[in-house]
Amino acid sequence: MNTVAEILSGAAISERLARVEVKGLAYDSRKVEPGFLFFAFPGQKSDGRAFASKAIENGAVAVIGESAKPEGFDGFWIPVDHGRRALALAARSFYGAPDEKLSITGLTGTNGKTTTSYLLDSILRAAGNTTSLMGTIECRVAGRTVPAVNTTPESLDLFRIFDATRSAGGSHVTMEVSSHALALARVYGVHFHTAVFSNLTRDHLDFHHTMEEYFAAKRLLFEGAGAPPPRFAVLNHDDEYGRRIAPPAGTGTMWYGIESGAAVRAENIRSGFDGLHFDMRYDGKVMPVSSPLPGRMNVYNILSACCAALTYGIAPEIIARGIASCQAVPGRFEKVEAGQPFLVVVDYAHTDDALRNVISVARTLNPNRVITLFGCGGDRDRTKRPLMGEVAAQLSDSVVLTSDNPRSEDPLAIINDAMVGLGRHDVPCVTEPDREKAIRIALEQAQPGDVVILAGKGHETYQILKDRTIAFDDRAVARTVLRGLGYGAPKA
């Protein structure tokens, strides 16, 4: 039996309340059932305290909050210094510390987390493990897929997934750890076996304000926020921020990269339409690597996944097999095929660095032209918009500027911000705020041998507008347009 005193160790609790059995936890009052503890902390859109009384009506035995209880609240109120940290530790206690019984890998950085997580999960499954995978695209729990709400779930959902993984006989969890999750204590108290850092480029400055604040959040993963530091740190030696991470004593460190100085390096890199081939050199050994994923950026993703696998003692031949079997990652340089004589790819690139990477990959394929379609998200960091525009103009032969997820902002105002960067280079450019029409414009101008990049939304199957969210998938729209252009039509 879990009692309030056991779940909230160290909190100021009356003797009467301390012995009460806790049957569940919730941070959403609509999910409260009799015998639950309700955690009321501020969110992006609302303050949980406003729902404290509703939680009591639904049967909560007490409400935990980090500020004074609301006026008129009639129930047990337990004050804590930090609501989200309290929730994380309570969830860990309620589920019996499942993280200690699993091997958990956390991946952080601006770009590459999703692809690396898919690669590592493929390796772990090739080694015969039952795994769970959590990230931007989806959450897979021991083979069962559920939609991803956040890149990193709230701590309560996280420990519930850990518990479900353990109950299903799972042994390994691979998860993307966002800077928001680190700053907001969603992974507080989690025991990580391995922590991986990819890179750091401009993003999320609407939330973190400065690059140093952004970096400080990422660094928390390697310091062990609310838990011991990870047993292993896998770090990108070619990234200036990666070199600034200094794991604490007792954490084994593996440096990877392409340039000199890394202990695990990629050599003899060959990239083409069939993907990547290179030699991974480490500890005096050479391991041939082949992957269907193209481009220099995926060399880094593959190296980091290999290093993480090595921290689990997985044999090189199994690592190579797992890398080769990861055929594609949804929305990451994902090809759209309809029999057209040019290449169409969809990619999640939504920062200037990610856009530069994806266009650079396209360039390695020696196309006649690169046509880039992109937009910028609304209610997000405005400073990256002109930078994205400049990258698209500098590296593309033609640009179509459109909307991404405009949210509450005027799409034309967002486009104007990006045009500041686009105007710095002389490149043919069309602006069309309607993304479906813009995709048609991009595909209509494509000729044999071209590469068309539909950037920004990747795997997303929706578009967030000011007053509603609509169904929208770049891949599905592109296929429809291509069919309308006469490609992929049934043969007579």
C-alpha positions as CSV (number, residue, x, y, z in Angstrom):
1,M,0.0,0.0,0.0
2,N,1.2,3.5,-0.9
3,T,0.4,6.1,1.8
4,V,0.6,9.9,1.4
5,A,3.6,9.9,3.8
6,E,5.4,7.4,1.6
7,I,4.7,9.1,-1.6
8,L,5.5,12.6,-0.4
9,S,8.5,11.8,1.8
10,G,9.7,15.0,3.6
11,A,6.5,17.1,3.0
12,A,4.7,18.7,5.8
13,I,1.7,16.4,6.3
14,S,-0.7,16.0,9.2
15,E,-0.7,12.7,11.0
16,R,-4.2,11.9,9.9
17,L,-3.5,12.5,6.2
18,A,-0.1,10.7,6.3
19,R,-1.7,7.2,6.7
20,V,-4.2,7.7,3.9
21,E,-3.8,5.3,1.0
22,V,-2.9,6.8,-2.4
23,K,-4.5,5.1,-5.4
24,G,-3.2,7.3,-8.1
25,L,-1.6,10.6,-9.1
26,A,-2.8,13.3,-11.5
27,Y,-1.9,16.8,-12.7
28,D,-5.1,17.1,-14.8
29,S,-8.2,17.5,-12.6
30,R,-10.3,15.7,-15.2
31,K,-8.3,12.5,-14.6
32,V,-8.6,12.6,-10.8
33,E,-10.4,9.6,-9.3
34,P,-11.2,8.8,-5.6
35,G,-8.0,8.3,-3.6
36,F,-5.8,10.3,-6.0
37,L,-3.3,13.0,-5.2
38,F,-3.6,16.1,-7.4
39,F,-0.6,18.2,-8.3
40,A,-1.5,21.8,-9.1
41,F,1.3,23.7,-10.8
42,P,1.4,26.5,-13.3
43,G,1.2,25.4,-17.0
44,Q,1.7,27.3,-20.2
45,K,-2.0,28.1,-20.6
46,S,-3.5,27.7,-17.1
47,D,-2.7,27.5,-13.4
48,G,-3.5,24.1,-11.8
49,R,-4.6,25.9,-8.6
50,A,-7.7,27.0,-10.4
51,F,-8.8,23.3,-10.6
52,A,-7.9,22.4,-7.0
53,S,-11.5,22.4,-5.8
54,K,-12.7,20.4,-8.8
55,A,-10.0,17.8,-8.0
56,I,-11.3,17.5,-4.5
57,E,-14.9,17.1,-5.8
58,N,-13.6,14.3,-8.0
59,G,-12.3,12.5,-5.0
60,A,-8.7,13.7,-4.5
61,V,-7.5,13.1,-1.0
62,A,-5.2,16.2,-1.2
63,V,-3.8,18.8,-3.5
64,I,-0.1,19.5,-3.8
65,G,1.0,23.0,-4.8
66,E,4.0,25.3,-4.7
67,S,2.2,28.4,-3.6
68,A,-0.5,29.4,-1.2
69,K,-3.8,27.5,-1.4
70,P,-6.6,29.4,-3.3
71,E,-9.2,31.3,-1.4
72,G,-12.2,29.3,-0.6
73,F,-10.4,26.0,-1.1
74,D,-11.8,23.4,1.3
75,G,-9.6,20.4,1.4
76,F,-6.1,19.2,2.3
77,W,-3.4,21.4,0.7
78,I,0.2,20.3,0.9
79,P,2.8,23.0,0.1
80,V,6.0,22.1,-1.7
81,D,8.9,24.2,-3.0
82,H,8.7,22.9,-6.6
83,G,5.5,21.3,-7.9
84,R,7.0,19.5,-10.9
85,R,9.9,18.1,-8.9
86,A,7.4,16.9,-6.3
87,L,5.4,15.2,-8.9
88,A,8.4,13.5,-10.4
89,L,9.6,12.1,-7.1
90,A,6.1,11.1,-6.1
91,A,5.6,9.3,-9.5
92,R,8.9,7.5,-9.1
93,S,7.9,6.4,-5.6
94,F,4.3,5.4,-6.6
95,Y,5.6,3.1,-9.4
96,G,8.4,1.6,-7.3
97,A,11.4,3.3,-9.0
98,P,11.1,1.5,-12.4
99,D,13.9,3.5,-13.8
100,E,16.4,1.6,-11.6
101,K,15.3,-1.7,-13.2
102,L,15.7,-0.4,-16.8
103,S,18.6,0.8,-18.9
104,I,17.6,4.3,-20.0
105,T,19.3,6.4,-22.6
106,G,18.5,10.1,-22.8
107,L,19.3,12.0,-26.0
108,T,19.5,15.8,-26.0
109,G,20.6,18.5,-28.4
110,T,19.0,20.7,-31.1
111,N,19.1,18.5,-34.1
112,G,19.4,14.7,-34.6
113,K,17.7,13.4,-31.5
114,T,14.8,11.7,-33.3
115,T,17.0,9.9,-35.9
116,T,19.5,8.9,-33.3
117,S,16.8,7.5,-31.1
118,Y,15.4,5.4,-34.0
119,L,18.9,4.1,-34.8
120,L,19.7,3.2,-31.2
121,D,16.3,1.5,-30.7
122,S,17.0,-0.5,-33.9
123,I,20.3,-1.7,-32.5
124,L,18.9,-2.6,-29.1
125,R,16.1,-4.7,-30.8
126,A,18.7,-6.3,-33.1
127,A,20.4,-7.4,-29.9
128,G,17.2,-9.2,-28.8
129,N,15.9,-6.6,-26.3
130,T,12.3,-5.6,-25.7
131,T,12.4,-1.8,-25.8
132,S,10.4,1.4,-25.5
133,L,11.0,4.5,-27.6
134,M,9.9,8.0,-26.7
135,G,10.2,11.2,-28.8
136,T,8.8,13.8,-31.1
137,I,7.2,11.4,-33.5
138,E,5.7,8.7,-31.4
139,C,5.9,6.7,-28.2
140,R,6.4,3.0,-28.5
141,V,6.0,1.0,-25.4
142,A,7.3,-2.6,-25.7
143,G,6.0,-2.8,-29.3
144,R,2.7,-0.9,-28.7
145,T,2.6,2.6,-30.4
146,V,0.8,5.6,-28.8
147,P,0.9,9.2,-30.1
148,A,3.5,11.6,-28.7
149,V,2.0,14.7,-27.0
150,N,5.4,16.2,-26.1
151,T,8.9,15.3,-27.2
152,T,9.4,14.4,-23.5
153,P,6.3,13.5,-21.5
154,E,5.5,14.9,-18.1
155,S,7.2,13.0,-15.3
156,L,4.0,11.1,-14.2
157,D,3.5,9.9,-17.8
158,L,7.2,9.0,-18.0
159,F,7.2,6.8,-14.9
160,R,4.0,5.2,-16.0
161,I,5.7,4.3,-19.3
162,F,8.7,3.0,-17.4
163,D,6.4,0.8,-15.3
164,A,4.6,-0.5,-18.4
165,T,7.9,-1.3,-20.1
166,R,9.1,-3.2,-17.0
167,S,5.8,-5.1,-16.7
168,A,6.0,-6.1,-20.4
169,G,9.4,-7.6,-19.9
170,G,11.2,-4.6,-21.4
171,S,14.8,-3.9,-20.6
172,H,15.8,-0.7,-22.4
173,V,14.2,2.8,-23.0
174,T,15.5,5.3,-25.5
175,M,14.1,8.8,-25.1
176,E,14.5,12.3,-26.5
177,V,15.1,14.8,-23.7
178,S,14.1,18.3,-24.7
179,S,15.4,21.5,-23.2
180,H,11.9,22.3,-22.0
181,A,11.7,18.9,-20.2
182,L,15.0,19.6,-18.4
183,A,14.1,23.1,-17.5
184,L,10.6,22.1,-16.3
185,A,11.8,19.1,-14.3
186,R,9.9,16.5,-16.4
187,V,12.9,14.1,-16.1
188,Y,13.8,15.1,-12.5
189,G,14.9,12.1,-10.5
190,V,15.3,9.8,-13.5
191,H,18.3,7.4,-13.3
192,F,19.9,7.5,-16.8
193,H,22.4,4.8,-17.8
194,T,23.6,6.8,-20.9
195,A,23.2,10.5,-21.9
196,V,23.9,11.6,-25.4
197,F,24.5,15.1,-26.7
198,S,24.2,15.8,-30.5
199,N,24.7,19.6,-31.0
200,L,23.4,23.0,-30.1
201,T,22.2,25.6,-32.5
202,R,19.7,28.5,-32.3
203,D,16.2,27.3,-31.3
204,H,13.6,27.8,-28.5
205,L,15.0,31.2,-27.6
206,D,11.4,32.3,-27.0
207,F,11.5,30.1,-24.0
208,H,15.2,30.1,-22.9
209,H,15.9,33.7,-24.0
210,T,19.7,33.2,-24.5
211,M,21.9,30.5,-25.9
212,E,23.7,30.2,-22.6
213,E,20.4,29.6,-20.8
214,Y,19.5,27.0,-23.5
215,F,22.8,25.3,-23.0
216,A,22.4,25.3,-19.3
217,A,19.2,23.4,-19.6
218,K,20.8,20.8,-21.9
219,R,23.7,20.4,-19.5
220,L,21.4,19.3,-16.7
221,L,21.1,15.9,-18.3
222,F,24.8,15.2,-17.7
223,E,24.7,16.6,-14.1
224,G,22.0,14.3,-12.9
225,A,19.1,16.5,-12.0
226,G,17.5,15.0,-8.9
227,A,19.3,11.7,-9.5
228,P,22.9,10.5,-9.8
229,P,24.7,11.5,-13.0
230,P,24.4,9.1,-15.9
231,R,26.9,6.2,-15.9
232,F,28.0,7.2,-19.4
233,A,28.1,10.4,-21.5
234,V,28.3,10.3,-25.3
235,L,29.4,13.7,-26.6
236,N,29.9,15.3,-30.0
237,H,33.6,16.5,-30.1
238,D,33.0,18.4,-33.3
239,D,30.4,20.7,-31.6
240,E,31.7,23.7,-29.6
241,Y,29.0,23.2,-26.9
242,G,29.6,19.5,-26.8
243,R,33.3,20.2,-25.9
244,R,32.1,22.5,-23.1
245,I,30.2,19.7,-21.3
246,A,32.3,18.3,-18.4
247,P,30.7,15.1,-17.0
248,P,31.3,14.6,-13.3
249,A,33.8,12.1,-11.9
250,G,32.5,8.6,-12.2
251,T,30.7,9.1,-15.6
252,G,32.4,7.3,-18.4
253,T,32.8,9.6,-21.4
254,M,32.8,8.7,-25.1
255,W,33.7,11.4,-27.6
256,Y,32.6,11.0,-31.2
257,G,33.0,13.0,-34.4
258,I,34.5,13.3,-37.9
259,E,37.3,15.8,-37.2
260,S,40.4,14.9,-35.2
261,G,40.3,14.7,-31.5
262,A,37.3,12.3,-31.1
263,A,37.9,8.8,-29.7
264,V,35.2,7.4,-32.0
265,R,35.6,8.7,-35.6
266,A,34.1,8.2,-39.0
267,E,36.5,7.8,-41.8
268,N,36.3,7.1,-45.6
269,I,32.8,8.5,-45.8
270,R,30.8,7.8,-48.9
271,S,27.3,9.3,-49.4
272,G,24.9,8.8,-52.3
273,F,21.3,7.9,-53.2
274,D,21.8,4.5,-51.6
275,G,22.8,6.1,-48.2
276,L,26.0,6.1,-46.3
277,H,29.1,3.9,-46.1
278,F,32.0,4.7,-43.7
279,D,34.5,3.1,-41.3
280,M,34.0,3.7,-37.6
281,R,37.4,3.7,-35.9
282,Y,37.5,3.3,-32.1
283,D,39.7,1.7,-29.5
284,G,42.1,0.5,-32.2
285,K,39.4,-1.2,-34.1
286,V,37.6,-0.5,-37.4
287,M,33.9,-1.3,-37.9
288,P,32.4,-0.9,-41.4
289,V,29.1,0.9,-41.3
290,S,26.4,1.0,-44.0
291,S,23.1,2.8,-43.7
292,P,20.2,3.7,-46.0
293,L,20.1,7.2,-44.4
294,P,22.0,9.8,-46.5
295,G,24.1,12.8,-45.6
296,R,26.8,14.1,-43.3
297,M,24.3,14.9,-40.6
298,N,23.4,11.2,-40.4
299,V,27.1,10.3,-39.9
300,Y,26.9,12.1,-36.6
301,N,23.6,10.5,-35.7
302,I,24.9,7.0,-36.5
303,L,28.2,7.6,-34.6
304,S,26.3,8.7,-31.5
305,A,23.9,5.7,-31.7
306,C,26.9,3.3,-32.1
307,C,28.6,4.9,-29.0
308,A,25.5,4.6,-26.9
309,A,25.2,0.9,-28.0
310,L,28.8,0.3,-27.0
311,T,28.0,1.6,-23.4
312,Y,25.7,-1.4,-23.2
313,G,28.4,-3.8,-24.4
314,I,26.6,-4.7,-27.7
315,A,28.9,-6.5,-30.2
316,P,30.0,-4.6,-33.3
317,E,28.4,-7.0,-35.7
318,I,25.0,-6.5,-34.0
319,I,25.5,-2.7,-34.0
320,A,26.2,-2.8,-37.7
321,R,23.1,-4.9,-38.3
322,G,20.9,-2.6,-36.3
323,I,22.1,0.5,-38.2
324,A,21.6,-1.2,-41.6
325,S,18.0,-2.3,-40.7
326,C,16.9,1.3,-39.8
327,Q,15.5,2.0,-43.2
328,A,13.9,5.4,-42.7
329,V,12.8,7.8,-40.0
330,P,9.3,9.5,-40.5
331,G,9.7,13.1,-41.7
332,R,13.5,13.0,-41.7
333,F,14.6,13.3,-45.4
334,E,11.7,11.1,-46.1
335,K,11.1,10.4,-49.8
336,V,7.8,10.8,-51.5
337,E,7.6,8.5,-54.5
338,A,4.9,8.7,-57.2
339,G,7.0,7.8,-60.3
340,Q,8.1,11.4,-60.9
341,P,11.5,12.0,-62.5
342,F,12.7,14.2,-59.7
343,L,13.3,13.6,-55.9
344,V,10.7,14.9,-53.4
345,V,11.7,14.8,-49.7
346,V,9.9,15.9,-46.6
347,D,12.0,17.0,-43.6
348,Y,11.3,18.4,-40.1
349,A,14.0,21.0,-40.5
350,H,12.6,24.1,-38.6
351,T,15.8,25.9,-37.6
352,D,18.5,27.6,-39.8
353,D,21.0,24.9,-38.9
354,A,18.7,22.0,-39.7
355,L,17.6,23.7,-43.0
356,R,21.3,24.1,-43.9
357,N,21.9,20.4,-43.1
358,V,19.0,19.1,-45.2
359,I,19.8,21.3,-48.2
360,S,23.5,20.2,-47.9
361,V,22.4,16.5,-48.0
362,A,20.4,17.3,-51.2
363,R,23.4,18.9,-52.7
364,T,25.5,15.8,-52.2
365,L,23.1,14.0,-54.6
366,N,24.3,16.2,-57.4
367,P,20.9,17.4,-58.5
368,N,20.2,19.8,-61.4
369,R,18.5,22.2,-59.0
370,V,17.4,22.3,-55.3
371,I,13.9,23.7,-54.8
372,T,13.3,24.5,-51.1
373,L,9.8,25.1,-49.6
374,F,9.8,26.2,-46.0
375,G,7.9,28.3,-43.4
376,C,8.5,29.4,-39.8
377,G,6.4,28.6,-36.8
378,G,4.2,31.2,-35.2
379,D,4.4,32.1,-31.5
380,R,8.0,30.9,-31.5
381,D,11.5,32.4,-31.6
382,R,11.3,35.2,-34.2
383,T,15.1,35.7,-34.4
384,K,15.6,32.5,-36.4
385,R,13.2,33.5,-39.2
386,P,15.6,35.7,-41.2
387,L,18.4,33.2,-40.6
388,M,16.2,30.5,-42.1
389,G,15.4,32.7,-45.0
390,E,19.1,33.5,-45.6
391,V,20.1,29.8,-45.5
392,A,17.3,28.8,-48.0
393,A,18.3,31.6,-50.4
394,Q,22.0,31.0,-50.1
395,L,21.9,27.2,-50.7
396,S,18.8,26.7,-53.0
397,D,18.2,27.4,-56.6
398,S,14.6,28.3,-56.0
399,V,12.6,29.0,-52.9
400,V,8.9,28.8,-52.0
401,L,8.2,30.6,-48.8
402,T,4.9,29.6,-47.1
403,S,3.3,29.0,-43.7
404,D,4.4,26.3,-41.2
405,N,2.2,26.3,-38.0
406,P,1.3,30.1,-37.8
407,R,-0.7,29.6,-34.6
408,S,-2.0,33.0,-33.3
409,E,0.3,35.1,-35.6
410,D,-0.6,36.6,-39.0
411,P,1.1,34.2,-41.6
412,L,2.0,37.2,-43.8
413,A,3.9,38.8,-40.8
414,I,5.9,35.6,-40.3
415,I,6.7,35.5,-44.0
416,N,7.9,39.1,-43.9
417,D,10.3,38.2,-41.1
418,A,11.8,35.4,-43.2
419,M,12.0,37.7,-46.3
420,V,14.5,39.8,-44.5
421,G,17.0,37.0,-44.8
422,L,15.9,35.9,-48.2
423,G,16.4,39.3,-49.6
424,R,20.2,39.1,-48.9
425,H,20.6,36.7,-51.9
426,D,19.4,36.9,-55.4
427,V,17.4,33.7,-55.8
428,P,14.0,33.1,-57.5
429,C,11.4,33.1,-54.7
430,V,7.6,32.7,-54.6
431,T,5.6,33.5,-51.4
432,E,2.3,31.7,-50.8
433,P,0.8,31.6,-47.3
434,D,-1.5,28.7,-48.2
435,R,0.8,25.7,-47.7
436,E,-1.1,23.3,-50.0
437,K,-1.0,25.8,-52.8
438,A,2.7,26.4,-52.1
439,I,3.5,22.7,-52.3
440,R,1.8,22.7,-55.7
441,I,3.9,25.6,-56.8
442,A,7.1,23.9,-55.8
443,L,6.2,20.6,-57.5
444,E,5.0,22.3,-60.7
445,Q,8.3,23.9,-61.3
446,A,10.3,20.8,-60.7
447,Q,12.1,19.2,-63.7
448,P,13.9,15.9,-64.2
449,G,17.0,15.6,-61.9
450,D,15.8,18.2,-59.4
451,V,15.4,17.8,-55.6
452,V,12.3,19.4,-54.0
453,I,12.6,19.8,-50.2
454,L,9.3,20.3,-48.2
455,A,10.8,21.5,-45.0
456,G,9.4,22.3,-41.5
457,K,6.6,20.0,-40.7
458,G,8.1,16.6,-41.3
459,H,6.1,13.8,-39.7
460,E,3.3,16.2,-38.5
461,T,-0.2,15.4,-39.7
462,Y,-1.8,18.7,-38.8
463,Q,-1.4,22.4,-39.1
464,I,-2.1,24.8,-36.3
465,L,-3.9,27.9,-37.4
466,K,-5.1,30.9,-35.3
467,D,-8.6,29.5,-34.7
468,R,-8.3,25.8,-35.3
469,T,-6.1,22.9,-36.0
470,I,-6.6,21.2,-39.4
471,A,-5.5,17.8,-40.8
472,F,-2.4,18.4,-43.0
473,D,0.4,16.1,-44.0
474,D,3.1,17.3,-46.4
475,R,3.6,13.8,-47.6
476,A,-0.1,13.2,-48.4
477,V,-0.5,16.6,-50.0
478,A,2.6,16.0,-52.2
479,R,1.3,12.6,-53.4
480,T,-2.0,14.2,-54.3
481,V,-0.3,17.0,-56.2
482,L,2.0,14.6,-58.0
483,R,-0.9,12.4,-59.1
484,G,-2.7,15.5,-60.3
485,L,0.4,16.3,-62.4
486,G,0.1,12.9,-64.0
487,Y,2.6,10.9,-62.0
488,G,1.7,7.6,-60.4
489,A,-1.4,7.2,-62.6
490,P,-2.4,3.7,-63.4
491,K,-1.0,2.4,-66.7
492,A,-3.5,1.9,-69.5
